[in-house]
Amino acid sequence: MVPEELPPPRSTTGEALHNIYRELYSHFGPQGWWPGDIADEICIGAILTQNTNWQNVAKAIARLKQAELLDLRAVSRIPVEILADLIRPAGYYNIKARRLLNFTDALFNSFPEGLPQLFSLEMDQAREFLLSVKGIGPETADSILLYAGSFPTFVVDAYTVRVLSRHDFVDETITYEEARALFMEHLPHDTSLFNEYHALFVALGKNYCKKRLPSCDRCPLKGR
């Protein structure tokens, strides 16, 4: 969503969040996330990206694509050992292979038609289901809902908390749900806005607000 399309904020917190979005969008431009062509691939990537960087996930995705396994139903039918070997570049491959199969088992046992049936639920119901799956935490669940299901839910990650805490917007000990609520309560529930905002936080975290040696003097949010 371009900043000009944002509706007027309804609170001072909303206004502050609007301003951060405008400045990041002005600096970085549209990000065009998530990297993935179909919903199945996005779900797989959301699970594989846990505790690793996207470059490694992309390698694992490429191996699955070559094996014609970027399909959740196809993934559900292969032995865990074979799946683990295929996703080895993503790291923690034995754990992640089990998590992928936990997800596909739960999905097709509860929703025989797969993702379309899951995504036909109300957002809170779909989120509750995803969080019930072993190995699916809030960030992964919200990534699946936002990027694969086009639901207006905000994805919070380490970059989000780091940026907001360094600018004294939140305490660094804030919980995931508290941070998510900040955006859900003060911004319009718009999928394109939440998609772009999350990606802009990632861009800021990678390029300026780094965990070590941050470039605060060049940060687009400098002085905020």
N, C-alpha and C positions, 0 to 999 in steps of 0.2 A: 504494500500500500504506500503510495506517495504521501508525504507529510501533509500536502494540501487537502487530502481527502479525509483527514482525521476530524471527527466531530469535536465540538468544543468540550474541553475537560469539565468534569462536574465537581472537582475537588482540587485542592492545592497539590496533593500527591499526584493526581492525574495530570495536572499541568506540568509538574516536574518530569514525569515519565514521558509525556509528549515531547518536552524540550530535549531530553536525552535522545529520543528516537530521531527527532529532526536533525540534531547535530551529527549523529552517527550516519544517518542516511545521506546527509549532505557531503560527508567526508568520504564514505566508502561506496555510496551508490547501491543499487539493488543487488542482492547476493544470489538470488535464484536457487535457493535450497529446496528440498533435500537432494543429494546426489543419488539418484535412482530412477529407473524408468517405470517400474510397475509396483503396485502395492506389496506384492510378495517380496520383491527385492528390497524394498524399504524396510519391511519388518525384519528380514534377515540381517540387513545392515545395522539396524538399531540394536539388535542383540549382540552382534559381533563387535560393535564399536565400544562396548563396555571395557573400560580400563586399557584402552589402546588408542592409537591415532588412526585417522582415516586412511592414510597411505597404506598401512598394513591391512586394514579392512578391505580396501580396494583390491589388493592382491588376492585375498581370500575369495572375494566376490567373483573375480575373474576366473579363478579355478572352478568355482561352482558353475559359472556360466558355461565354461568349456565342457563340463560334465553334464550339462543340461539339467542343472539342479537349482535353478533360480525360481523354483516353484515349490510352495510349501507342502503340497500333497506329495510331490516327488521326494522332498526331503524327509517326510514322515515315514517313508518306506525303506530307507537305507539304514544299515547297521551303524551304530554310534561310532565304531572304530573307523569306518570308511569316511564318515562325515568329519570326524576329528582330524583325520589326515588331510582332507581337502581344505579345511579352514585353518590349517596350521599357521599360516602367516599372520593371522589375527591375534595370536598369543592366547594363552590359557585355553587352548583348543579342546582339551578333554572336557573342561567345565562348560565351555560355550556350546559344544556339540550336544551335551545333555540338556542345556537350557533351550536350544533350538528344538530338540525333540520333546521336551516338556511342553513347549509352546504349541507345537503342531498336534501333539496328543490331546492337549486340553482344548484346542481350537476345534478340531474335527469331532471330538467326542461331544462337545457342547453345541457346535454349529456345523452340521454335516455339509452345508453349502460353503463353509469357509468364511473368508473375510467379508464378502458382501452381506452375509447374514449377521455377523458380529457388528458390522458398521451400520446395520439397520436399527440398532438399539439407540436409545438416548445416550448422550455422551457419558454421563455419570455411571450408567449401567455398564457400558463397554469398558470404562476405566476400572470399575470394580472387578470385572471379570479378569482383565489383564493383570491387575495387582494380585489376584488370587493364584496366578501361575508362578510356580517356583522358579526363581531366577529373573523374574520381571519386576524391576523396581519402578518407582515413580517416573524417573527421567526416561527410561525405556518405554514405559507405558504411554507417556505423553508424546514421545517422539512418534510412536506408532499411530496414535490417534490423530496427531496434527498432520504428519507428512504422508501417511498412508491412507488415513480415513478422512482427511480434510475437516476434522473437528476443531473448533476454536478453543484449544487448550494451550496454556503457555508452558513451554519446556524450560525448566531451570537447570543450568549446569554449573560447573565450577567457575567458568568465566563470568556468568551472571552475578554470582555471589561475590566474586573477587572485585569486579568493577564497582558494584553498588556499595560494598563495604569500604573500599578505598576512598570513595567519595562521600563517606559518612551518611549514606542513604539508609543502610541497614547495618546491623551488627553481624560480624563474620560468623557468629554461632547460630544464625537464623536457620531454621529447619527448611527442608524442601517445601513442605506444604505452606509454611508461612510466606516464603518467597513467592511461590506460585500465586497465593491469594492476593499478594500486592498488585500483581498485574491483572488478575481475574476481576478484582473488585474496582479497579480504577481505570481500566481501559475498555474500550468497546470490544465485545467478543467477536472478533473478525479473524478468520483463518489466515488471510494474507498478511495482516498486521502482525500476528503472533509468529508466523513463519519468518517474516523479514526481521522482526525485532530480535528473535533468538539468533539468527544468522549474523546480525550486526554485532551482537555481544561477542560471538565467537571471533569475528574479524578483529574486534578491538582487543580481545584477550590475546590473540596470537601475535598481533603486530605491535601492540603498545603495552597493554596491561598484563605483562608477563609475570609468571610466578616469581622468577628471579630476574633482577636487573630490569625493572619496568622502565619504559621510556616516557616518564611523566611529563617531561618538558615538551614533548612533541604530541602528547595525547590530545585528540580532538575534544575531549571533555575537560581539558586543563582549565582550572579556575572555577569549575562548577562545584 
